Amino acid sequence: MKSPLKVHYFQHIAGEGFGSCLSYLKAGHAEITATEFFALPVEQPLELEALPEINDVDLLIIMGGTMSVNDEANFPWLKVEKRWIRRYLAQGKPAIGLCLGGQLIASALGAAVSRNRHQELGWTSVTKVGNVPEGTFELPEVFSVMQWHSETFELPKGAVHLAENSVCRNQMYQLGSNVLGFQFHPEMTPEVLQMFLENDEELAVFNGIYVQNEKELKQSPEHCFEQGNQLLNRAIDYVLAKTAC
């Protein structure tokens, strides 16, 4: 890991910070900065120049959120964010997108994001896709992760499909050697999950056979979080090792 590594993250809702990778990056003495889109004044349009200089970012991590990437009317900063992401990725720099973040990368690159047939909320199993090209990011054959989404992304042009399950086919992709997009939440910690569960309005919009109830989620044992957290740490190392950072 480059020292000091300059990590920038895009945060879309209050309370959904860096999750598990904060301590991992701090242990590597990374310099961490953030753009908090949820805190931007509504009456003041976001200018592209207000976002970081691309050359000042060594690693971009795009967090989740409750909005749709398609809802630019209510969240006009989405259009500016996607423009910045396109410019950043055009320089071959490393990026990781988590849930909404994975959808934003896909959307920025022209792939569709739309309602999934089923909502997913809770702990689910995800399966590694077979016959991926040699050298792509290595996944366990089956692993358990936290899901929290209603929409899903199509794969960006040129992306490699890495993971799937029966509820939502596109769970993870890789683009080139520098981009990993997740549909699930590998960064989830007990503390972040508790903050998610405190959002009653968000919970109210989820229902169906693939939605775990609040009581079960509150009782999630700590070992449930470990596999996703370790996966995200490896993903960070992978995109950094594969790029000139």
Steps between C-alpha positions, in 0.01 A plus 500: 500500500642836395583732789338736548214363291241767420157341528183691419150371553162616375232484770134535401304472824573606857616217722639281223867566538795286410404187689758228553767631265557816704713321759678300229599811306597692813727212601678561169531872583271607216384860474121486481271772368133500406235670292170495691237548232215482753633815670508715188262800501199422282474854363860507378578287192810284532783596266744238374785716626372459857598133494861392564777538247531157340876504538453542876317166533685166506194289581130582467240315706136570415258419780135396495183703540123488503446688174495366146783589264224596256344759731691801371191721528493473879876462541655717227851440636474143367562626147814687610621206705469267201689745278783510753505120526532470120795739498665321791463154345622626162838548664515134602492575871375252761141509619265287707122542493283363780129437429383841370868563429518198270184620329645851460812372327286288268266791425788743445637261237169463317359181655137488608394500865143389566267341751596145591222239488535448876627719779791361700560591862697288743764229498511298178734264321676614184677268256816555301444496123695230323743530209613856564824610330822419680626778722159641593415563863478170686183416691395207720272252326212602732496778757252676728444877480256772601253611234296821509366597159195531275679572172775330306757590235568360157868430442696790348645432156814291532435400862556148631212347694643370832212401730128421495211346687150385409334822619723751322726378222754784495655505847853605411708600200852599406591757240856491375742447785405808699124488567288270716125554531292331771123473525525392864652664810838342589578802720218425744586499869271455803511876557410586139221242498355654815494842330328349196237339722424830671368636168134398535399670174757300306399170660134567419559484123644147516287188489494157341639153550862614476469767770624395843306640795640768729514276805719244324730770363547653846615160624766457229808341662829679442648216295240568229677825414851360472483339155381817328747720690793278402377491141495880485851528645626261233314699233676818610839330484416353161403821318797683653745226404366493145543874444793738525411655837 
